[in-house]
Amino acid sequence: MAFRSFLALAIVFIFSIGVFGQSKVGVRDSILIDASKPPVYIEFVRTGKCKRGGGNFNFGDLCSSKEPTARTYDAAWLRLVNNSRWSVGVTEDKGATEANSTLVTIDSTSYVDDDGITKAIGKPFANNGAEMDIVYKSEVETGCDFSKPKPKGESCFRIRATAPSIPLPPISSDLFVAPGQSIIFPIDRSHVVEYVNLYVIYNFSWEFSGKRFSRFPHYDSQHRAYFGWFDLEKGIKVERDKRILALRVITNRWTEN
């Protein structure tokens, strides 16, 4: 009798694992548009020069300033992709690229005011593929780099890097990216050095709610999409290789003619 009870419990347990395991996979696949990639990720686009003006309101054109005092720097353009089935909110330099977005109402922010009227907050949604002035931050890796020879007297090659100073905009605003869509944003390449990774903070649309349209109290719940210094190195190498290949093709055609 005891053996039969044990066998029955074992069968129920195994069945439960199968059912709940399938349920989790189904939920995961329904959340992600591309199940092989994270909910939000950043990828390399290109490099170039960015001529940035000091004004906050440049009507969507970030890197082609005509101001005499504009600062020119080596830039890389990255693409932030929303691979989830919810809209995600990031932080942008307010006014800098609002021309590249459309104002819409966020359903999760609906509330009833003092007069009993239901209202909701409107926030900009980025146009798909538009260039936006996204706020990004940096984080330094710690520990050891075991791919490098260890110095004499050391147990490993210890990482000693300093995060560059990345100025925050004087005024920022929430910006949303629709499911399956993306935005492009420039970064200063001097902000990405060895062992320093960049990240963009984001929240899902359902994490924004209430009259004040805030995320969970004190921004307790935030997510990060990372772009590593090695990702930039790889992107630059691929871009350089493509240019060399294109030049060879042009040279060969010219020689043949």
URNORKA-V250150 format. One record per residue. RES is the residue in one letter. SS is DSSP state (@ for helix, = for strand, . for the rest). PSI is psi in whole degrees, 0 to 359 (NA if undefined). NEAR is the number of other ideal C-beta (glycine too) atoms within 8 Angstrom. Layout:
BEGIN
RES,SS,PSI,NEAR ; RES,SS,PSI,NEAR
END
This chain:
BEGIN
M,.,315,4 ; A,@,321,5 ; F,@,319,6 ; R,@,319,7 ; S,@,317,8 ; F,@,317,8 ; L,@,320,8 ; A,@,317,8 ; L,@,321,8 ; A,@,317,8 ; I,@,317,8 ; V,@,318,8 ; F,@,313,8 ; I,@,319,8 ; F,@,319,8 ; S,@,318,8 ; I,@,316,8 ; G,@,314,8 ; V,@,309,8 ; F,@,326,8 ; G,@,317,8 ; Q,@,323,8 ; S,@,318,8 ; K,@,318,8 ; V,@,319,8 ; G,@,318,8 ; V,@,316,8 ; R,@,313,9 ; D,@,329,8 ; S,@,334,7 ; I,@,319,8 ; L,=,137,13 ; I,.,315,7 ; D,.,107,6 ; A,.,347,6 ; S,.,359,3 ; K,.,160,8 ; P,.,167,7 ; P,.,319,10 ; V,=,131,13 ; Y,=,163,10 ; I,=,136,13 ; E,=,158,10 ; F,=,142,14 ; V,=,299,9 ; R,=,173,7 ; T,=,168,10 ; G,=,187,8 ; K,=,137,8 ; C,=,121,12 ; K,=,100,10 ; R,=,127,11 ; G,.,167,10 ; G,.,346,7 ; G,.,147,7 ; N,.,329,10 ; F,.,97,6 ; N,.,12,11 ; F,.,38,5 ; G,.,350,11 ; D,.,100,7 ; L,.,321,12 ; C,.,23,11 ; S,=,45,6 ; S,.,143,11 ; K,.,4,5 ; E,.,138,8 ; P,.,332,3 ; T,.,10,6 ; A,.,145,11 ; R,=,128,7 ; T,=,131,7 ; Y,=,162,10 ; D,=,124,9 ; A,=,162,13 ; A,=,137,16 ; W,=,129,13 ; L,=,156,13 ; R,=,124,11 ; L,=,122,16 ; V,=,130,11 ; N,=,102,14 ; N,.,12,12 ; S,=,171,12 ; R,.,13,8 ; W,.,155,8 ; S,.,150,12 ; V,=,146,14 ; G,=,133,16 ; V,=,178,14 ; T,=,134,10 ; E,=,160,14 ; D,=,112,12 ; K,.,129,10 ; G,.,334,8 ; A,.,321,13 ; T,.,24,14 ; E,@,339,10 ; A,@,342,6 ; N,@,21,10 ; S,=,169,13 ; T,=,134,6 ; L,=,126,7 ; V,=,166,9 ; T,=,134,7 ; I,.,114,14 ; D,@,321,6 ; S,@,350,8 ; T,@,5,13 ; S,.,143,7 ; Y,=,165,9 ; V,=,123,6 ; D,.,185,9 ; D,.,339,3 ; D,.,6,4 ; G,.,13,5 ; I,.,133,6 ; T,=,127,7 ; K,=,168,8 ; A,.,160,10 ; I,.,138,8 ; G,=,134,7 ; K,=,156,13 ; P,=,135,12 ; F,=,129,13 ; A,=,139,14 ; N,.,140,8 ; N,.,126,7 ; G,.,4,7 ; A,.,155,12 ; E,=,126,11 ; M,.,154,13 ; D,.,83,10 ; I,=,140,12 ; V,.,126,13 ; Y,.,157,11 ; K,=,175,9 ; S,=,158,13 ; E,=,134,10 ; V,=,136,11 ; E,.,153,9 ; T,.,173,4 ; G,.,216,6 ; C,=,148,8 ; D,.,101,10 ; F,.,357,6 ; S,.,351,3 ; K,.,148,6 ; P,.,142,4 ; K,.,138,7 ; P,.,159,6 ; K,.,131,3 ; G,.,359,3 ; E,.,151,8 ; S,.,343,4 ; C,.,174,8 ; F,.,104,11 ; R,=,136,8 ; I,.,123,11 ; R,.,89,3 ; A,.,155,10 ; T,.,131,4 ; A,.,133,8 ; P,.,157,9 ; S,.,122,4 ; I,.,108,9 ; P,.,140,4 ; L,.,151,6 ; P,.,150,11 ; P,.,328,4 ; I,.,128,8 ; S,=,166,9 ; S,=,158,12 ; D,=,140,11 ; L,=,137,16 ; F,=,146,15 ; V,=,126,14 ; A,.,159,10 ; P,.,134,9 ; G,.,2,7 ; Q,.,175,11 ; S,=,166,10 ; I,=,159,14 ; I,=,139,13 ; F,=,143,12 ; P,=,148,12 ; I,=,155,12 ; D,=,120,10 ; R,@,339,11 ; S,@,346,8 ; H,@,349,12 ; V,.,101,13 ; V,.,175,9 ; E,.,130,5 ; Y,.,9,9 ; V,=,122,15 ; N,=,149,12 ; L,=,154,15 ; Y,=,154,12 ; V,=,129,14 ; I,=,135,11 ; Y,=,161,12 ; N,=,149,12 ; F,=,154,11 ; S,@,327,12 ; W,@,354,7 ; E,@,356,10 ; F,.,131,13 ; S,=,164,7 ; G,.,173,7 ; K,.,324,6 ; R,.,3,4 ; F,.,44,11 ; S,=,159,8 ; R,.,186,10 ; F,.,149,8 ; P,@,130,5 ; H,@,25,4 ; Y,@,40,8 ; D,.,329,7 ; S,.,111,8 ; Q,.,151,9 ; H,=,157,10 ; R,=,138,8 ; A,=,122,12 ; Y,=,150,9 ; F,=,113,14 ; G,.,158,8 ; W,@,329,11 ; F,@,331,6 ; D,@,322,11 ; L,@,316,13 ; E,@,316,8 ; K,@,316,9 ; G,@,318,13 ; I,@,320,11 ; K,@,314,8 ; V,@,317,9 ; E,@,316,11 ; R,@,317,8 ; D,@,322,8 ; K,@,320,8 ; R,@,319,8 ; I,@,317,8 ; L,@,317,8 ; A,@,321,8 ; L,@,321,8 ; R,@,320,8 ; V,@,317,8 ; I,@,318,8 ; T,@,317,8 ; N,@,319,8 ; R,@,320,8 ; W,@,320,7 ; T,@,318,6 ; E,@,328,5 ; N,.,NA,4
END
